[in-house]
């Protein structure tokens, strides 16, 4: 007979005898939570270090929300002109916007305000960095394939929203640097054909800078975008939960199972520790490493600018393409299509390609099956090479976004840096593609070689007729020709003897050994015999 | 696309006996209703256990039952260190040490936060006061305590919590056929019962109203923000007017004798109350006194030959690329460099762009001297200054 052991049934039930049990029973009486709770506790998570990248992004986001909320208690998003009378002496008596003044106050006149502001900025940088690296992990391992295309799409959206959110946060203090960034965005909006001027007037309420853009950015930065980001993150996690994690191929791992730790208690403990570590790194950076000292730049003034004007790194690619694009501009029938518009349009297909990649790949490979096992990047050379190509493109742009700094620090001509960027943008991606493709094939080849011939032991043997050969350790039963029969299954292949329990473990040390060699197993003898023992006793005496 | 290689046998990873699932099977008795009920029971996988047996089960047995229901199989579960061993005691001490140190750092943070001098005082570069260390100390104690808590948790989970290999089956992909068909039928029945397919008149009028209603969402949001850029044509004009003096940021006018050869002054329209961020934004102008040899080879744009006054020229400071103030002036070569995107302009060729992304010369401001010998503008710029836009050449 099947029973659901209803606690209120007359057969009587085992009363919970612990505090935890009583509380749980009380909740279950009211909400029937036993099954979903236990399902969560029992949910199995596969383990791999790279799975933590997305978690770091999540914990940075939590830190952003906490510190950001605190900052709103003091920030005044107004462009009203005021004269500064705060603690920071060099700017006393200087006219500035209320936004800049309140930013100064947060940094100098709120106890502990500076560390919160710097933690907010560092958390934003970490958030973006974690998203980018997390996306690379997803891309290069094929984790975006069916059924997870939706989550790839959401991730791409989160990346874009993060860039926008970051740019607005960067603009809010209304200092000289951020105002310059805003001026550039204003120029880019103006460059849009036909509707550019209308769009600019709609957003800025007039000519640049107008008197309401900071207020608008503020409400978008603290309400609109965080709301959308939180909703998307919620769906993102819900889908991860529903579809379960992907896992690497390996013993027992199939497309239909998940092997790893259950959520409770170990996985939860690991998550909590990563959360603490992420918070700790952000707090440490926020206190110890100065970021964006905007009081040095002064309030925004459209007639001033400093050299070395850069956006934060995640927007650097945009600045890079604005710098590299040649001085081209189209004039037709008295109308102008400005150069910066082309530069921005150039980025369009790249972002669209990123969004559409899961479907592009499914179409090219005609692979529409469900995939829960990850692929090693080497096994999919075209995808890996495409990824490397995109990264090369991106890196050239980011470097070019700071080419004036590089020109100054390394004493290179500024114009040469621009030309290096222009040429590099065209040739670096195909070169990256080709090299990556070849490396992938080489690594695959090496794996298959080891499966076929075994691990190189480094032991040379002289055959009776004088030939020297190296002895290989086959990984499985070899056939009559000495070739392995193991098929390559997309998992890591051991390449060193100590990975298969032979030759002892590697000696510790980074530049040189920091420990003396352990008792090495001697050839032809038992693996446990120590060298000392060998010295004391002749081998023959034991045999 | 050979490059999208699959491994040799993607569908057959190494078999593991542990993966064998547990799917209790029920024989069908042909009754469709009870078949459906069983289908649900299969999905729920509630094992058959009598009440008495259930009440008598130990904690471990109950955990097993729970994981079975959830499709989880714990293959192995072991501690890294032997319980009760010296190594385990050591690990326990290390974890406790992390948490204790974290507690100390939290206390230190609180003490520092409250009692350490924090108020900013002005210092010369390289000089420090106690307050200069306030934020770093907060960062050290707060970050350190969080990191130590994290480290303690890592050590705890690594050394003292059980390591396990659990296997859970995935129940993904399409729902059972019966669910799909039943849901589709329910949807279809609903559509048919409200008759939206057959009542074309209602459908079309509703689509019309719904579509138009979308505008209602859009119109007040966008509508309130729309401003006509051509109402006062501000994009085409700056604050410069006829005979307006060129003044510095502090309001003082400029005479030719104020500037050395090669000098650059940033000037603004000399009207009362003109120095708002908005007038500065497009009327900031560079007044440059060229060297004599630069002035000798000066090439003006056609129609603007009389814009300069002797070796003095005035250009818009707003870059024609994306609007940064072009600020870096190399006296000897007569080059102006924009630090944002490195556009470079040649002063002796009427600020023509010679490198970088800018395509248009900086706008030139016609200047002369007034009766008192101060520089004045002869009129506003003849073109829209700053970044280009769609109809910038259609200046009214």
Interface residues (C-beta under 8 A of the other chain):
Chain A: X1 X2 X3 X4 X5 X9 X11 X12 X13 X14 X35 X38 X39 X42 X43 X44 X79 X81 X87 X88 X89 X90 X97 X108 X109 X111 X112 X114 X115 X118 X147 X180 X183 X184 X186 X187 X188 X190 X191 X192 X193 X194 X195 X196 X197 X198 X200 X201 X202 X203 X205 X206 X207 X208 X209 X210 X211 X243 X244 X249 X250 X251 X252 X253 X254 X255 X256 X257 X258 X259 X260 X261 X262 X265 X266 X269 X270 X272 X273 X274 X275 X276 X277 X278 X279 X280 X281 X282 X283 X284 X285 X286 X287 X288 X289 X300 X301 X302 X303 X304 X305 X306 X307 X308 X309 X319 X322 X323 X324 X325 X326 X327 X328 X329 X331 X334 X335 X336 X337 X338 X339 X340 X343 X361 X364 X365 X367 X370 X372 X373 X375 X379 X380 X381 X382 X383 X385 X403 X404 X414 X415 X418 X437 X444 X487 X488 X489 X490 X491
Chain B: X1 X3 X4 X5 X6 X7 X8 X9 X10 X11 X12 X13 X14 X15 X16 X18 X19 X41 X46 X48 X49 X50 X51 X54 X55 X66 X67 X69 X70 X72 X74 X113 X118 X119 X120 X121 X122 X135 X136 X137 X138 X139 X140 X142 X143 X144 X145 X146 X147 X148 X149 X150 X151 X152 X153 X154 X156 X157 X161 X162 X163 X164 X165 X166 X167 X168 X169 X170 X172 X173 X222 X225 X226 X227 X228 X229 X230 X234 X235 X249 X266 X268 X276 X277 X278 X280 X281 X282 X284 X317 X318 X321 X322 X323 X324 X325 X327 X328 X337 X339 X340 X341 X342 X343 X353 X355 X356 X357 X358 X359 X360 X386 X387 X388 X389 X390 X391 X392 X393 X394
